[in-house]
Every structure is written in structure tokens, then in C-alpha cells.
Amino acid sequence: MNPIITSLKHNSCPYKQIRKFSDEPGIYAFFFTGKEFPLADYSPQKDEIIYIGKTESSQASRDEKTHFTSGKTGSSTTRRSLGALLKDRLSLVPIPRNDKDFDAGRKSFFKFDEPSEDKLTKWMKDNLGLAFYEYDQPPSEIDRLETELIAEEKPLLNIDSKNPDNPHARIIKAARKVCADEANKAMVKTDAFQVPNSNQILTFKANTMSAGKTTHKYEDIFKNALSQIENAIDESVKHKQSVQLSKEDFKHVGGRDSYSFNLVFLNGIVDNNIGGSAVSRDLARILDQNSNIVKKMKGRCIKFNMDKGFILWVTNK
């Protein structure tokens, strides 16, 4: 057995017990520490590596901040595979990874809506273990080592060309295709705005409190700033306007890495895909519910975008 495989197995640790992630590049391995693996008639052994990956930057950036972070499924093949296998068990809702993929017809990529992302992250943290082998070498050498280790260990979640004889790849790829198809078929363009029509959080309902909400939780922030936003819409005819929103308010009700978004209203109707952004959907919902604001946007193309400083910009395009 390759001594690096031996080292990875010897140093495996349940995710929740990890206190520090390496800042070095290298090879990481996933282990299953739960009771019931989400693949029919398959139960990984205690020291069985179920996925091998590489990072050319650091374990912290790849494992902690990507694989085990909500909202990162589009950037993590491991999250997509596990999410696909867990879709029915956890009632996960697939959506397109981003507007560019959807518009360009790249339909194999997907992520999940916000509640689903959180469910998947919790399952992973509860049921997976990790090990890491620091390997501070050029990218080509890291790739060579990853290829060598995958060829020896044949992990079930490695389903690309580096693991051609994986007997589970067909089932996992089929499950991923179901998610991708569901994500893309759910995208519709209605008279209101373009979003996944199967997602309950898109239903227009008035809510009075943001704290503790799982849906529409940013609405009250925009309601409180509605008069300023309406004024910005009026003044945007002359030049670009800004409304400073509260960072603390967003952090209080959300838990996102980024709250930035783009939202375009054309003739009083949302004209871009906002299916992947709960923040923009909530602003669209609040604006759409205000008949006076909708009237003001008729015959105009208005872009709303919020930057990292929580400034909402309003532009008459």
C-alpha cells in the first residue's frame, strides 16, 4: 500500500473534531463516519477512503471553505454527488449553478436552494471524516500524485476519467443527471420574474418579522428602506443613485458569505434570472407588491445591484 494512503487512513478524523485546517497545498481524503451511506446496498468500511482530491492552495480553502460550506455545491463535485444521492432523503431542491451556465446551455452543473444547501452541509459535517497530506509541490506534481492515489484506492465518489473502473460511477452520474435536469426544467419565465417554479420560498407572502425566518427573511430590511429605494428610482432618471443598507441587519437574519446581487426590472417586470439569490428575490417581491413603484418602473429598464459594502445601487439603463 502506498505510504501516503496509509498516512491518510491513519490520520482520518471526523469533521466535527477537526480544530485546524492546513494552510498548505496537498491531497485530502474523505471517509464515511455515519451509519447509513446514501447508496443502496453499499456500506463503506471504517477506514475506506470514499473520495480523494487535491488542492493547489490550501486545505482550508478547499475543504473547509468549499466542500463543507453552504452555497458552494456548484464548485464542489463531492457536494454535487452526495447531494444527488441524498436528494430524496433530505428533500433537496436543485437549481442551476448560475445564470451564465443556464443561459449558455451548460446543464450538467447545479447547486441547491438555500435551505437545501444547509441541509447538505449539516449531513456532511455529521457523517464525514477528513484526512490531509501536505504536499508543497508544483501543480503538475500534485495532480500526478492525486492520479496515482485514485488509481490505487479507487474511491467510490471519484467518478471522472482518473477512476475509469469505478463500479458506482454509473449510479452516481445518473443521480446527478436527475438533479441537473430538475434544476433546468424548473426554470421558467413568468410575468413576474424568472425563477425555479417549484421552490416554495418564491411564493409572495407578507411577513412581519425577519428573525428566525427560513424564507423571505430579507424582506423587512427592504421594507424599512422602501421610501429611500423609491426615491432612488425617481432620481435615477438623472443619474445613478445609492442607498446605504445595514450590514448588521443582513448578518442578523442571514448567514451568507456574500449578499451581493444583480436585479433588473424591464417595464415593471423582472428581466433577469434571480433564482439563485434569495436576497434579490426578496427585493423583487417587495417592489412587485408596491403598485406605485411598479407604475414608476413602467416604460423603463432599472438595474438594482448591491455591492460588498451593502450599498444598493439603482441605475436607469
C-alpha positions as CSV (number, residue, x, y, z in Angstrom):
1,M,0.0,0.0,0.0
2,N,1.2,3.5,-0.9
3,P,2.6,5.1,2.4
4,I,0.5,8.2,1.6
5,I,-2.7,6.2,1.6
6,T,-1.6,4.6,4.9
7,S,-0.9,8.1,6.3
8,L,-4.3,9.4,5.2
9,K,-6.1,6.4,6.7
10,H,-4.2,6.6,10.0
11,N,-4.9,10.4,10.3
12,S,-8.5,10.4,9.4
13,C,-10.7,12.4,11.8
14,P,-14.5,13.1,12.0
15,Y,-15.1,16.6,10.5
16,K,-16.6,17.9,13.8
17,Q,-13.4,17.1,15.7
18,I,-11.1,18.9,13.3
19,R,-9.8,22.0,15.1
20,K,-7.5,23.4,12.4
21,F,-7.2,23.1,8.6
22,S,-3.9,23.2,6.9
23,D,-2.8,26.3,5.0
24,E,-0.6,24.2,2.7
25,P,-1.4,22.5,-0.6
26,G,-1.8,18.8,-0.8
27,I,-4.0,15.8,-1.0
28,Y,-7.2,15.3,1.0
29,A,-9.4,12.2,1.6
30,F,-13.0,11.8,2.7
31,F,-14.2,9.0,5.0
32,F,-17.7,8.0,5.9
33,T,-18.3,8.1,9.7
34,G,-22.1,7.8,9.7
35,K,-24.4,4.8,10.0
36,E,-26.2,4.6,6.6
37,F,-24.5,5.6,3.4
38,P,-26.9,7.1,0.8
39,L,-26.0,4.5,-1.9
40,A,-28.3,1.4,-2.0
41,D,-26.7,-1.8,-0.7
42,Y,-23.4,-0.2,0.0
43,S,-21.7,0.5,3.3
44,P,-18.1,1.9,3.3
45,Q,-15.6,0.3,5.7
46,K,-14.3,2.3,8.7
47,D,-11.0,3.1,7.0
48,E,-12.3,3.2,3.5
49,I,-11.5,6.4,1.5
50,I,-14.6,7.4,-0.4
51,Y,-13.1,10.4,-2.2
52,I,-9.6,11.7,-3.0
53,G,-9.0,15.3,-4.1
54,K,-6.2,17.8,-4.4
55,T,-5.7,21.4,-3.5
56,E,-3.1,23.6,-5.0
57,S,-3.8,26.4,-2.5
58,S,-4.7,25.0,0.9
59,Q,-6.9,22.5,2.7
60,A,-8.6,25.4,4.4
61,S,-9.7,26.9,1.1
62,R,-10.8,23.6,-0.5
63,D,-12.2,21.5,2.3
64,E,-13.4,24.0,5.0
65,K,-14.5,26.9,2.7
66,T,-15.8,24.9,-0.3
67,H,-16.7,21.3,0.3
68,F,-18.2,21.9,3.7
69,T,-19.7,25.4,3.1
70,S,-23.3,26.0,2.1
71,G,-23.8,27.6,-1.3
72,K,-20.6,26.0,-2.7
73,T,-22.2,22.9,-4.4
74,G,-21.6,24.4,-7.8
75,S,-17.9,24.4,-7.1
76,S,-17.7,21.0,-5.4
77,T,-18.1,17.8,-7.3
78,T,-18.2,16.0,-3.9
79,R,-21.2,18.1,-2.8
80,R,-23.0,17.5,-6.1
81,S,-22.5,13.7,-5.9
82,L,-23.6,13.5,-2.2
83,G,-26.4,15.9,-2.7
84,A,-27.7,13.9,-5.7
85,L,-27.6,10.7,-3.6
86,L,-29.4,12.5,-0.7
87,K,-31.9,14.4,-2.8
88,D,-34.9,12.4,-1.8
89,R,-33.9,11.6,1.7
90,L,-33.3,15.2,2.6
91,S,-35.8,16.8,0.2
92,L,-33.2,18.8,-1.6
93,V,-34.2,21.3,-4.3
94,P,-31.8,21.6,-7.2
95,I,-31.3,24.9,-9.1
96,P,-28.9,25.9,-11.8
97,R,-25.5,26.8,-10.6
98,N,-25.6,30.3,-12.1
99,D,-27.1,32.5,-14.8
100,K,-24.2,32.1,-17.2
101,D,-24.4,28.3,-17.1
102,F,-28.2,28.3,-17.7
103,D,-28.1,30.9,-20.5
104,A,-25.2,29.0,-22.2
105,G,-27.0,25.7,-22.0
106,R,-24.4,24.1,-19.7
107,K,-26.9,21.9,-17.9
108,S,-24.7,19.4,-16.1
109,F,-23.8,21.9,-13.3
110,F,-26.2,22.6,-10.5
111,K,-26.5,23.6,-6.8
112,F,-29.3,23.6,-4.3
113,D,-31.6,26.3,-2.9
114,E,-30.5,27.9,0.4
115,P,-32.4,25.6,2.8
116,S,-31.2,22.5,0.9
117,E,-27.6,23.7,0.9
118,D,-27.8,24.0,4.7
119,K,-29.3,20.5,5.0
120,L,-26.5,19.0,2.8
121,T,-23.8,20.8,4.8
122,K,-25.2,19.6,8.1
123,W,-25.3,16.0,6.8
124,M,-21.7,16.2,5.6
125,K,-20.4,17.6,8.9
126,D,-22.4,14.9,10.8
127,N,-21.3,11.9,8.6
128,L,-17.9,12.5,7.1
129,G,-14.3,12.5,8.2
130,L,-11.3,14.0,6.6
131,A,-7.5,13.4,6.4
132,F,-4.9,15.6,4.7
133,Y,-1.4,15.1,3.4
134,E,0.6,18.3,2.9
135,Y,2.4,18.3,-0.4
136,D,4.1,21.6,-1.2
137,Q,4.9,20.9,-4.9
138,P,4.1,22.4,-8.3
139,P,0.5,21.8,-9.5
140,S,1.7,19.2,-12.0
141,E,3.2,17.1,-9.3
142,I,0.1,17.4,-7.0
143,D,-2.0,16.3,-10.0
144,R,0.3,13.4,-10.6
145,L,0.1,12.2,-7.0
146,E,-3.7,12.6,-6.9
147,T,-4.0,10.5,-10.1
148,E,-1.7,7.8,-8.6
149,L,-3.6,7.6,-5.3
150,I,-7.0,7.4,-7.0
151,A,-5.8,4.6,-9.3
152,E,-4.7,2.6,-6.3
153,E,-7.6,3.3,-3.9
154,K,-10.5,3.6,-6.5
155,P,-12.7,5.8,-4.2
156,L,-16.4,5.4,-4.9
157,L,-17.1,9.2,-5.2
158,N,-14.3,9.8,-7.7
159,I,-16.3,9.4,-10.9
160,D,-14.1,11.1,-13.5
161,S,-11.6,9.7,-16.0
162,K,-9.0,9.2,-13.3
163,N,-11.1,6.4,-11.9
164,P,-12.4,4.6,-15.0
165,D,-13.2,1.3,-13.4
166,N,-15.4,2.7,-10.6
167,P,-18.4,0.4,-10.5
168,H,-20.5,3.0,-8.7
169,A,-19.9,5.8,-11.2
170,R,-22.9,5.0,-13.4
171,I,-25.4,5.2,-10.5
172,I,-23.9,8.4,-9.1
173,K,-23.8,10.1,-12.5
174,A,-27.4,9.1,-13.1
175,A,-28.4,10.7,-9.8
176,R,-26.5,13.9,-10.7
177,K,-28.3,14.0,-14.0
178,V,-31.6,13.8,-12.3
179,C,-30.7,16.9,-10.3
180,A,-29.3,18.7,-13.3
181,D,-32.4,18.0,-15.3
182,E,-34.7,19.0,-12.5
183,A,-32.8,22.3,-11.9
184,N,-33.0,23.3,-15.5
185,K,-36.6,22.2,-16.2
186,A,-37.7,24.2,-13.1
187,M,-36.5,27.5,-14.7
188,V,-39.5,29.3,-16.1
189,K,-40.0,32.9,-17.1
190,T,-43.3,34.2,-15.7
191,D,-44.9,37.7,-15.9
192,A,-43.3,38.4,-12.5
193,F,-39.7,37.1,-12.7
194,Q,-37.6,34.2,-13.9
195,V,-37.1,31.7,-11.0
196,P,-37.4,28.0,-10.2
197,N,-41.2,27.5,-10.1
198,S,-41.1,24.5,-7.7
199,N,-39.5,26.4,-4.8
200,Q,-41.8,27.3,-2.0
201,I,-39.8,30.3,-1.0
202,L,-40.8,32.2,-4.2
203,T,-44.5,32.4,-3.1
204,F,-45.4,36.0,-2.3
205,K,-46.4,36.4,1.3
206,A,-46.2,39.3,3.7
207,N,-44.1,38.5,6.8
208,T,-43.7,40.8,9.8
209,M,-40.5,39.6,11.5
210,S,-37.2,38.6,9.9
211,A,-35.5,37.0,12.9
212,G,-36.0,33.2,12.8
213,K,-37.3,33.1,9.3
214,T,-36.2,30.5,6.9
215,T,-37.9,32.1,3.9
216,H,-38.4,35.8,2.8
217,K,-36.0,36.7,5.6
218,Y,-34.6,39.8,3.9
219,E,-38.0,41.4,3.1
220,D,-38.2,43.5,6.3
221,I,-34.8,45.1,5.5
222,F,-36.0,46.2,2.1
223,K,-39.4,47.3,3.6
224,N,-37.6,49.5,6.1
225,A,-35.7,51.2,3.3
226,L,-38.5,51.3,0.8
227,S,-39.0,55.0,0.8
228,Q,-35.3,55.6,0.1
229,I,-35.4,53.0,-2.7
230,E,-38.5,54.6,-4.2
231,N,-36.8,58.0,-4.1
232,A,-33.7,56.4,-5.8
233,I,-35.9,55.0,-8.5
234,D,-37.3,58.5,-9.2
235,E,-33.9,60.2,-9.1
236,S,-32.1,57.5,-11.2
237,V,-33.6,59.2,-14.3
238,K,-31.0,61.9,-13.8
239,H,-28.0,59.8,-12.6
240,K,-27.1,56.6,-10.7
241,Q,-28.4,56.5,-7.1
242,S,-27.3,54.7,-4.0
243,V,-29.0,53.6,-0.8
244,Q,-26.8,52.5,2.1
245,L,-28.2,49.4,3.8
246,S,-27.2,48.0,7.2
247,K,-24.6,45.2,7.2
248,E,-25.7,44.2,10.7
249,D,-29.3,43.8,9.6
250,F,-28.3,41.3,6.8
251,K,-25.9,39.4,9.1
252,H,-28.6,39.2,11.8
253,V,-31.1,37.4,9.5
254,G,-28.7,35.6,7.1
255,G,-25.6,33.6,7.2
256,R,-24.1,34.0,3.7
257,D,-20.6,34.7,2.6
258,S,-21.9,37.2,0.1
259,Y,-25.1,39.2,-0.2
260,S,-24.3,40.9,-3.5
261,F,-26.7,40.5,-6.3
262,N,-28.0,42.0,-9.6
263,L,-31.7,42.6,-10.3
264,V,-33.1,44.1,-13.5
265,F,-36.7,45.3,-13.9
266,L,-37.8,45.9,-17.5
267,N,-41.2,47.7,-17.9
268,G,-42.1,46.8,-14.3
269,I,-41.2,43.1,-14.7
270,V,-38.1,41.3,-13.5
271,D,-36.0,40.6,-16.6
272,N,-33.1,38.5,-15.3
273,N,-32.6,35.1,-13.7
274,I,-32.7,35.6,-9.9
275,G,-33.4,32.0,-9.0
276,G,-30.1,31.6,-7.2
277,S,-30.3,34.7,-5.0
278,A,-32.7,34.8,-2.1
279,V,-31.7,38.4,-1.4
280,S,-32.6,39.6,-4.9
281,R,-35.8,37.6,-4.8
282,D,-36.9,39.3,-1.6
283,L,-36.2,42.8,-3.1
284,A,-38.1,41.8,-6.2
285,R,-41.0,40.6,-4.2
286,I,-41.2,43.8,-2.1
287,L,-41.0,46.0,-5.2
288,D,-43.6,43.9,-7.1
289,Q,-46.0,44.2,-4.2
290,N,-45.9,48.0,-4.4
291,S,-48.2,49.1,-7.2
292,N,-46.9,52.7,-7.1
293,I,-43.3,51.6,-7.6
294,V,-44.3,49.2,-10.3
295,K,-46.1,52.1,-12.1
296,K,-43.0,54.2,-11.9
297,M,-40.9,51.4,-13.5
298,K,-43.2,51.0,-16.4
299,G,-41.5,52.0,-19.7
300,R,-38.1,51.9,-18.0
301,C,-35.2,49.5,-17.5
302,I,-33.9,49.8,-14.0
303,K,-31.0,47.8,-12.5
304,F,-30.6,47.2,-8.8
305,N,-27.3,45.8,-7.5
306,M,-25.8,45.6,-4.1
307,D,-22.1,45.6,-3.5
308,K,-19.9,44.2,-0.8
309,G,-20.3,47.4,1.2
310,F,-24.1,46.8,1.4
311,I,-24.8,49.8,-0.9
312,L,-27.8,49.3,-3.1
313,W,-27.2,51.0,-6.4
314,V,-30.1,52.0,-8.6
315,T,-29.4,52.7,-12.3
316,N,-31.7,53.7,-15.1
317,K,-30.3,51.8,-18.0
